[in-house]
């Protein structure tokens, strides 16, 4: 018996920009991203059995300038790639 891995695609959505938020606002955004992580996992487990994994992350920095970044990533089989409106290439 041979065991292999199916061809997979990784999709990342990134939202970023300058950040003049207070530390309290950063904590709130971090909490919202944590909630988004939970909601995405629950929704994909329920509706999209072919998706291998999903995650959302949040980062801020102050040097050399203040900024933020929110990434939403998921891993799926290539067979679902066109379902997401993407083209291989």
Secondary structure as GFF3:
##gff-version 3
##sequence-region A 1 89
A	DSSP	beta_strand	8	18	.	.	.	ID=ss1
A	DSSP	alpha_helix	23	47	.	.	.	ID=ss2
A	DSSP	beta_strand	51	61	.	.	.	ID=ss3
A	DSSP	beta_strand	67	77	.	.	.	ID=ss4
A	DSSP	three_ten_helix	78	80	.	.	.	ID=ss5
A	DSSP	three_ten_helix	82	84	.	.	.	ID=ss6
###
